[in-house]
Amino acid sequence: MKNHVIKKIRSADTFWLRLIGLMGRFRWPIGYDVLMFQDCRYLHTFFTFLRPDLIFTAKDGKIISVFRKTGPWKFWGSFSARHSFEARPGFIDRHQIKVGDRLRFED
């Protein structure tokens, strides 16, 4: 098991950011590599054209499932997940993230 420290992260902590996420974007937003959705077990990729990597974790940060370069118009998730993350395409492979590893965050 490996611990991964995520530095460039943005929390989807407002109603609008949680609702919109990456919808309608053709370029990744400047300033962060990962968008975190706390207390969110499922994500959708409707109107999402960036093909993000998706990561789902338990409350303690243990990774439950990962999906690479997801396609549009689908639901993704895990009933046992507590938090979900949209990451730049290729993020999972670049950081060698695997199920069973843990995520930590730094500002």
N, C-alpha and C positions, 0 to 999 in steps of 0.2 A: 504494500500500500504506500502511495506517495502523496505528500501534501503539496498542493498547488496554490501559490499565492497570486491572486488576481489584483492588479494595481489600477488599471484603467477601467473602472466600473461605474455605471450609473444606475441608481435605483429608480425603478418605475414607481414613484411614491405619490403620484397625483392621479386623480381619476382619469384625466385626459391622456397622460403618458401610458397608463395601464391599458386604456382603451385602444389607443392608436399604435403604440409600440413602434415597429418598423414599417407599418403599412404605408404603401404609396411611395416609398423611397427607392431611388435607383442608385444612390451612393450611401455608404455608411456614414453616420453622423460623426462630426469631428469631436475629439476630446475623450472618447471612451471606446473600448474594445468589446465590452460586455454590458448588456442591459439586464438587470436583475428584477424579477417579479417575485416578491416575498408572498408567502402563503398562496401560492398558485401552482396547482398540480398539472394543468394542461395549457398548451398554447395552440394557436392556430396560425397558419401562414396564408390566410386569405388576403389578397391584395399586397402580398409581400414578395418583392422581386429580387431581393438580395441573396437568397438561398443561405440563410444563417445556419450555423451550427447550434444545436440546442442541447442543453445540459439540465438534468433534473436531479435534485439532491434531497436527502433527508434533512430533518431539522438540524442535525449536528454537522452538516456539510458533506456527509458521505454521498458519493455519486451513485445514483441508482440506475440511470440510463443516459445514453448519449445518442444523438442523431447528427450525422454529418451532412452539410450542404443540403438542407431540407428543401424540397420542392414546394411550390405554391399550392394553395387550395386543399390543405389537409389539416387534421387535428393531430397533435402530438402530446404525449405525456405519460404519466404513471400515477395510478391511484395511490401508491405508497409514497410518492414524492411530497415534499413540503414547499420547496422553492424551485423556480425554473429560471433559466438564463438563455438569452439570445446572444450569440457571439459571432464575431466576424467569421465568414467562411474560411475554413482551414485552421481555425483556432484550436480545435480539439487535437488535430494531428501535430501542429506546431509545438504544442505544450505537452504532447504525449499523454493526454488525459484518458483515463480508463475507468470503467465501472469498478467501484470499490475504493478508489482514491478519495481524497478529501479536498474541498475548496476552502481557502481562507482569503480574506480581503484586507488590502491596505490602501490607504489614501495616498 
